[in-house]
Amino acid sequence: MGNLPYIWIVAAVLVFGVVMPQEGPKRKNYIILMTVLHTCLCGFRYMLITGDLHKYFNTFHRCGTAGWFSPELWAEGRNFGFFYFNKIVYLLSGGDFQACLFVIAAIIHIALGYVVYHYSPKPWFSYLVWNCMSLYIFGFSAIKQALAMAFVILSFVGIVRRNLGLYLAMMAIAGAIHMPALVFLPAYFLSGMKVKPAVVFLYILLGALIFAFKDQFVAFIRTFYYEDDELFVSFGGVGSRMIMIAGFALFGLLLRGFGDPVMNNLFPIMLVASGLQMLAGYDNIFTRLTDYYFQLSVLYLPMTFFPRENVRLQKDAMQPILPFNRRSMAVLTVLIVVFLLWFYWTFNINITISYSVDNYLNYRSMWDVK
């Protein structure tokens, strides 16, 4: 089937987004449909479609046959949650790795559907961002981080509700699955501040300090990802993805403002995402750390272009710098949708992957491979 399934799923997002309700309680029907479609496409893919899945296949069987208190599962406390998860699914499924992939896909997309239902003003826009910004395809290969990201996105519920217990519980699960998920821990406290010009200036100052002392910052943060003493050397520059993410953050500041308290919580998360991506010149792991924050663009971008229903706005909140009328916002929405589709086609679909083992574009269903 090649890359066609990835095109079909985006087409489904847009077509069903037009014909199904996007507001009110009935929008849950669209979200349920998207949850099922995304879970099935991801969960029923051939279990060895990328090189990473070969590694996870071996991990699955090693954990499944290991003892409950063995070093293979505890792993000195690093990512032990993922290994015990593998053990449990192995026993329940009779050692079926395909079942493990389906369960992971279901957890990811149920978590996504939950936050989209509660906080997105336009579910179709959220699912378009999820696909076009590579967040969906990421889960086809890096299943350990993708599973941890599901609990990180659920932790955002604790941020919105200012429920520290819920937030820490979700983060504990995420960190047990993939220790680098703990990079999201500052989000609760950063999001607690009301966005004002002085706070925006503070964020920019912090970003400048991180860039100025990036070598030391990289040396510190790499210990969350790798156990060895490998040193990273910067290739220079900040990269186009960092500029894009910073641009998304700027859209909210210019076009929407922060009267909606959820938007207020999302803005610093987008800024941290751009700051982490600024360090991607050292190593690709910073792009992966960025995604713990950037995945919440599935809420931030729709809220930038569409207001949420029945929201009590904060009266003293920072207002949009360039408030556009409805017609102008509609034109901007069309432009950002075109950009997302272009980005998806250019960087996800219409590419050549030289290493055939990692060619996720050669999509095959589980029943296509004997």
N, C-alpha and C positions, 0 to 999 in steps of 0.2 A: 504493500500500500504506500510505501515511501513516505512523503511528507503530507499526503492528502488529509490524514486524520487531524493534523494540527491546523489545517485550513478549515476543515469542516467544523471544528469546535468553535472557532472564532465566528464563523458564519452563523452557527446556532446561537451564540451569545447575542449577535445583532438582530437576527430574524425574530427569535422569540422575545427579545427585548422590545421589539416594535409591537408584536401581536398580543403580548401578555401584560397585565397591569404591573406598573412599576411603583405605585404609591398605595398606601393603605394596607390593611391586613392581607388583601389578596395577592400582594407581591410575593408572599411566601411561596406561592405556587411556582413562580419563576425561579426562586432561589432553590427550592427542592429539586426542580428539573435540572438546573445547572449543577447542583451537588451530585445528582445521580449520573449525569452525562460525564462530568469531569472524573468522578470516581471510577466509572466503568472504563473509560478510555485509558486512564492511568493504571488502574488495577488489573486489567486484562491484557496489558502489553506483554510481550514475550519476556520471561523473567531474566534473560541474559542479554538484554538489548544494548547495554553499554558495559564498558570495562569495569566501572564501579560496581555494577550488579554482580559481576563474576566474584569480586571480592566479598560482597555482602552475602552471596550465596554460600561461600565457604564459611563465613562468620556464622550464618544461620545454623548450619549443620554442626559446626564446632560447639556452639552454645547449646544446641538442642541435646547433644549427647554428653555434655559436661555435667558434673554434679552441681547441686544447688549452691554449695559453699566452695566451689572450686575457684582457683585463681583466674580461670578463663572468664567467669561471670563477674566476679568482683572487680578484676582488673585494677587493683589498687585504688578503687574509688573513682576512676576516670571513665565516664560514659557507661557506668555499670547498668543504668536504667535501660539503655538500648539492648544490652546483652541479656538482661533478664526478660525483657520484652520478647526477644527472639526465642528464648527458652520456652516461655509460656505459649507462644503461638505455635512453636514446633510441636509441643505436646498436644495441643488442642487440634491441630490440623493433620497430625500424623506425619510431620516432616515435610509439608508442602510449602515450598518457598513462594510459589505463586499466591497462595492464600495469605502469606505474610505481606506481600506487596499490595494485595487488595485491601487488607486491614489498614495498612499505613495510608493508602490513598483515601480510604473512607474517613479516617480520623482527620486528615489534613483538610478535606473539603467540607466536613461537617463543622469543623472549627471556623473555617472561612465563611461558610453560610451563616453561622450564628452571628458573627460580628457584622456581616453585610446586612443581615435582616435588621439588626438593632441600630446601626449607625449610618448606613449609606443612604443618601437621598435618592440615588438611582442605581439599583442593583446591576443593570446592564453595563453601566460605566465601570463599576468595580470589577466585574468579570472580564471586561475588555482590558483593563489595566493588568489584571492577574495573568492573562495570557500574553499580552503584547510586551510586557516588561520582563519576560523570561521567568517569571515566578512559577508558572505552571510547569514549564518544561524542566526547570531545575529539579522538581520532585521526581522526575523520571529516572534520575541517576543518583543524586546525593540524598538517599532516603533517610539517612541518620539525621542530617541537618534539617531536612524537610519536615521530619516528624517533630523535631524540637521546635521548629518555627511555628508549628500548629499550636503548641502550648504558649509560645511567646505571644502570638496574636490573641489568644484567649486572655493572656495577662493584661491586655489593654482594657478589658472589661473592668478589672480591678483599678486601673488608673482612672477611668471615667467615673467610677463609683466612689473613688477615694477609699477603697477597701484594701488596705495594706495586706491583710491576711490572705485574701483571694489572690492578689498579685504575687505574693511570695510563694504561695502554694503552686501556682502555675509555673513560676520561674524555677522552683525547686525541681519540678518534673522535667522541664526543658533542660536544665543544667545537668541533671542525672543522665539524660539521653545523650546530650552533646554539650560538653563543658563550655565551649566557646559561646553558647547561648547566654551565659552570664554577662556578656558584654551589654546586654539590654537592661541590666539592673539599675543603672542611673536614671532610666526613663521615668520611673515613678516620681522621682524628686524633681527632675527637670521640668516635667509636665505640670507640676504643682504650682508653678509661678504663672501669674497672669501676664500675658504678653503685652508689653508696653514699649515705647521707643527706647527707654533705658535698658530694658531687658534684651531687646534685639541687638543693641550695641554691645551688651555683655556677651551675647552668643558670638557675635562677629569677632570680638576681642579674644575669646577663648579659642575660636577657630584659628586666628592668626598666631596665637601662642603655640597651639599644637603643630602648626606648620613650621614655625620657627624652631621648635625642639622636636621635630618629627623623628629624628634618629633615636632619641631617647624614648620617645613614646612608642615607637615600633619595637624597640628592644624589650619594653615592658609588656606590651600587649601580645607579642608573639608567644609568650609562655603559656597563654590560655589555649593556643592552638596546637603547638608542637612541643614534644617532650625533649627533643635534642637541643643542641646549642647552635644550630644553624643561624648564620647572620644574613640579613637581607641588605641588599644594596639597591638604592633607588635608581630607576631609569630616568628620572627627571619628569617635571611637569605634573599636572593634576589630573589630566585625562578628560575626555569628552563626557564620560558617564557622570563624573562628579559635577561638571557644569550643568548637565541636564537635571540632575537631582536638585542642585541649588536653584535652578530655574523654576522647578516645580514648587519649591518652598517659597520662592519670590512671588509666584502667581497668587498664592493665598494672601500674602501681605498686600499685594497691589489690588486684587480683585474682590476679595471676600471680607477681609478683616477677621476679628476674633471674638465677635459677639456670641457665637455659638461656643459653649464651653468645650465641646468635643474638638472643634477646630483649634481651640486654644491649646488643648493637650497634644494635638498632632503636630503643630508647628515645630516645637523643639525636636521632636522625633525625626522630622525631615531634615532639620539642620544637622543633627548628629550623623544621619545617613550620609549627607554630603561631606561632612568632616572625615568620616572613616574612609569613604571612597577616595578622598584626596590622597590617601596613603597607598592606594592600589598600585602605584608605581614601584613599590617595594616588592609586592608579592600578591598573587591572586587571592590569598586568604582574606585580604582586607575587603575585597569585593564580596566575599561570602559573609564576612562579619557585617558589612553594610546591609545585606539583605535581611538581617534580623530587624533592622529599623525600616528599611525601604519597603518591605512588604506591606506596611500600613499605608502606603500610597494608594492602595485599593479603597481606602476611605478618604484620604486627603484630597486626591484629585477630584473625585465626584463632588465633595463638599465645596471645593473651590469654585465650581461652575454651577452648582445647584444648591439652594438652601434646603435644610431639612425641615420636615413638617412639624408643627406644634412644638417649637423649641422656645423656651424662655431665654431671650437674649440678655447678656450681661450689659447693663446700661453704660458702665464706665469702661467698656472694652475698647481696644484699639480699632478704629474704623478703617475701611479699605482706603488706600491711597488714591486709587483710580477707579472709583465706582462707575461701572458701565451700566447702561440701560439693558432691558431684556433682549432687545434685538441684537445689540452688540455682543452680549454674552452668548447668544445663540450662534453668531458667526464664529466667535472664539472657540466655542464647543466643537463646532464642525472642524475647525483647524486642528485642535488638539487630537480629535479622533483620527483625522487623516495622518497626523504625525505618529500616533500610536501604531496605526496599521503599517505605515512606512517603516517604522522601527522594527516591527515584528517581521516584516518581509525581508528587510535588509540584513538583520542581525540574528534571526532565528531560523528562517525558512530557506531563503535563497542564498545559502552558503555551501561551501565545500569543506567537508570534514576529512582531512587527509588520513587520520588514523581510523581505519574502518571499524575497529572494535568499539569505538566511542560514537559511532554514527547513529545518534538518536533519530535522525531523519529517515532512517530505514525502518520505519515503524512496522512491526509485525504483532499480530494478536497471538495469544497463547495457543490458540488452536491451529495457527498457521505453521507451527514448528513442532515436529515430532521428535 
